[in-house]
Amino acid sequence: MAAFPWHARSRNYASESDVCKVESVPLDFGDYHPLKPITVTESKTKKMSRKGSTSSTSSSSSSSVMDPLSSVLDGTDPLSLFAAAADPLATTASMDGIRKKRDKDDSSALGSDFEQWSSKRGEILARYTTTEKLSINLYMGSEKGKATTSGSAVSEKVRTRLEELDDLEEGSQKELLNLTQQDYVNRIEELNQSLKDAWSSDQKVKALKIVIQCSKLLSDTTVIQFYPSKFVLITDILDTFGKLVYERILSMCMDNRVSSSDNFSPETVNDTAKETCLNWFFKIASIRELVPRFYVEAAILKCNKFLSKTGISECLPRLTSVIRGIGDPLVAVYARAYLCRVGMEVAPQLKESLNKNFFDFLLTFKQIHGDTVQNQLVVQCVEIPLYLTLYSPAIDWILQCIAYHAPEVLLTEMMERCKKLGNNALLLNSVMSAFRAEFIAARSMDFIGMIKECDESGFPKHLLFRSLGLNLALADPPENDHLQILNEAWKVITKLKNPQDYINCAEVWVEYTCRHFTKREVNTVLADVIKHMTPDRAFEDAYPQLQSIIQKVITYINDFSLLFSVEKFLPFLDMFQKESVRVEVCKCIMESFIKHQQESTKDPVILNALLHICKTMHDSVNALTLEDEKRLLAALINGFIKMVSFGRDFEQQLSFYVEARSMFCNLEPVLVQLIHACVAFCFITIPSLSSIFTRLNLYLHSGQVALANQCLSQADAFFKAAVSLVPEVPKMISVDGKMRPSDAFLLEFLCNFFSTLLVVPDHPEQGVLFLVRGLLNVIQDYTWEDNSDDKVRIYTNVLHLLSAMTQETYIYHVDKVDSNDTLYGGDSKFLAEISKLCETVIAQILDHLKTLGKEETLKRQSQLALYFFNTILAHGDLRNNKLNQLSVNLWNLAQKHGFADTKTMVKTLEYMKRQSKQPDMSHFTDLALRLPLQSRT
């Protein structure tokens, strides 16, 4: 093949840049501004054609963006309606959606600031547990034969139903004894499932029997400390039953039409639905025992809506009075809590009945301390303080319902009533748990006075102070009372002997201390915690509370120089002996530092403390540590390293990096960060990294940094290392856990490398362009995929580099570094060497194009020919006849087999015509005439 000498065209980069600048066009902001709100005109239409054209009758401006399709359809999708009519399953799904929407609407009627019962459920189940054995009665079904009489069918039906209900009283149960708590929970879940199964199989009476049986369990207080959890489990079943009955009757009201609203009036309910509803209430009224009768009726309280508008308002006071007949005060208070629960769900506006419910409870409050209860506690070996805590969930809930959006007058009245009762610590605690935090905080000293007057032998005082502290974490007391409140509370807290009681209370008051006091008081509190939790390693059972204390301290003390000057802060961290917990605490501290530290630091107190914390995180990494965890730890440590700066004191900075490198050697991203930060580590550390492209890019980056700092020999060493590493690039690499071909990554790296080599000056003891030659040799010897054209694309990019090297002045430079344009000054021998390299590269490209002459590779040949043509067009001097003819041949080759994109070819010719108008570019006109456009065949 004849050699094609390369003639690069001379470039005036400054003038080319001016030509390419975008012309600025003045914009009239009176008519338009990108930040101006959009005004959409909404048109009311009479008809709409197939293409969507409208005939407008009127229009109005709206400041909100309207969806024209939705407005035309009036919110109804006809396709969905047709599909729903044709598919009964779609109707069922639609009904489910309506139920979900209705449930959401019911709960949202109270507002998002009302804490739902569901949020308390898990806490109660976790707190009130037992190791004692439990018993339960399971419904076994009835085997009794039914006698038939000659009465009417209606009388027979009624009698049969009454007999079925009587079965429950006549031996259709099986008592299971000696159940563990988990067995008991499993049995209750089985009953819940049995209820659903019975209902779905249309065995409504059986479902009712299951509910009655479960409700009876709420009369049993033989294992009294488990009663709150039992209440939660049983009322779940009652809630299920209530929903099933309500939805069943609602479906009967719809007359086969889907309605999305519960806002119906009793007058619109058909007779069948009303009769069914009454039938349920009559069945429930026939239950003999008070407790199950009350609970089952309360569960279907909402069904009164089908009968009359005043049904619920009449029923609530009656059910409140019914509770007076329950003798056990614990059973009675949970019954009141359930009534409040369903009352708030179905009629939150009827607060008067809920208030009456609570005042009824106050009248019977003295029963809690009566002889009957005392005797029961002696039998079960339960202390009075523990017994009183069983009331808390119920009373808290009752008071929360009453206090919701209640006027201060009512809250004050309730507080005064509680104050007048003897042994009122239990009520006082519930008042502080349920009332608004602002109300409690404003009267903090009054509550402290009431707490001090409480009987020490009853409800534990530390729990009262804990409840007060929780309120003061949400609302501020009067400023003048801040110190007195803390002193009064801490006098009680610090005297607690039980570590668990102490830490539960101290955890809450740490936040109050941090909010309102200085580091001196915070240090005192932390010291007191260490003093109480260190003996007998009590801290090992209190890690969650200790973590909470750390979180609160770093939330309120964002200045880390101040934080680490708190004398007891680091000793406090020493209590976290369990590695997993210690690491979590360290992560928490580092996240806070990265979030709040705005400026770089060299404070030795901060550096020493955070190095210790980061070292703790680093040392937790082992072979079993997940990659995500490693990434998180590395990101936190890197965040710290980036914030350390000693300014112009480079020795101190280097010393810090050396220490960090020795401490964090197991986390590769940290080593990468340190390499970016400190060139001195590069030769030692880069080879130890596992990712080959990370190593290549770091060598390149390190060489660029060295070049920017005029360290030419170090830069040469980095670039040589990168060249020698290229042959080691594997064909496939792992990317995000998946194996990918490496060609694209290598091509990207080499293009970046070429861009850097333009400004790298030749070494005086090496040959001309020694780095470029070395890289070309590596590329030539690298084993490329048979179906890949990346090698030729790289060679084409090498022509870009070599063309730029022939210019009198390079397009960019590194400050204070003389590149080859300055060193050689356009020397003819230097330019001749570049020309020889270009000839070699062009020969390689043309040889490859010849190998693509087979039918299956003609498309690749066309693409590469056009790619090479564009390179010559941009960088070659087409006044040279040989180069001019080569470009014409490449143009024809690109179109020869019909694979060229005509639009691209047309745009290329238009570009040439525009360029021909530039100085010294008139020859583009003649060339364009020699470049025909061929249609595809």
Secondary structure, DSSP 4 states (H G I P E B T S, - for coil): -------BPP--HHHHHHHHSPPP----TTT--TTSPP-EEEEEEEEE-TT--EEEEEEEEESSPP-HHHHHHTT--HHHHHHHHH-HHHHHHHHHHHHHHHHHHHHHTT-TTSPPTHHHHHHHHHHS---S-EEEEEE----------SS-HHHHHHHHHHHHHHHTTTT-EEEEEEE-HHHHHHHHHHHHHHHHHHHHTT-HHHHHHHHHHHHHGGG--TTGGGHHHHHHHHHHHHHHHHHHHHHHHHHHHSTT---------GGGS-HHHHHHHHHHHHHHHT--SHHHHHHHHHHTGGGGGGT-TTHHHHHHHHHHHHGGG--SHHHHHHHHHHHHHHHHHH-TT-HHHHHHHHHHHHHTGGGGGSHHHHHHHHHHT--HHHHHHTTHHHHHHHHHHHHTT--HHHHHHHHHHHHHSSS-HHHHHHHHHHS-HHHHHHTHHHHHHHHHHS-TTSS-HHHHHHHHHHHHTTSPPPGGGHHHHHHHHHHHHTT--SHHHHHHHHHHHHHHHHHHS-HHHHHHHHHHHHHHHSGGGGGGG-HHHHHHHHHHHHHH---HHHHTTSTTHHHHHTT--SHHHHHHHHHHHHHHHHHH--S-B--HHHHHHHHHHHHHHHHT--TT--HHHHHHHHHHHHHHHHTB--TT-HHHHHHHHHHHHHH-TT-HHHHHHHHHH-GGGHHHHGGG-S-HHHHHHHHHHHHHHHHHTT-HHHHHHHHHHHHHHGGG--SEEEETTEEEESHHHHHHHHHHHHHHHTTPPPPTTS-TTHHHHHHHHHHHHS---TT--HHHHHHHHHHHHHHHHTSSS-S---TT---HHHHHTT-HHHHHHHHHHHHHHHHHHHHHHHHT-SGGGHHHHHHHHHHHHHHHHHHB-TTSHHHHHHHHHHHHHHHTTS-S-HHHHHHHHHHHHHHTTSTT-THHHHHHHT-------
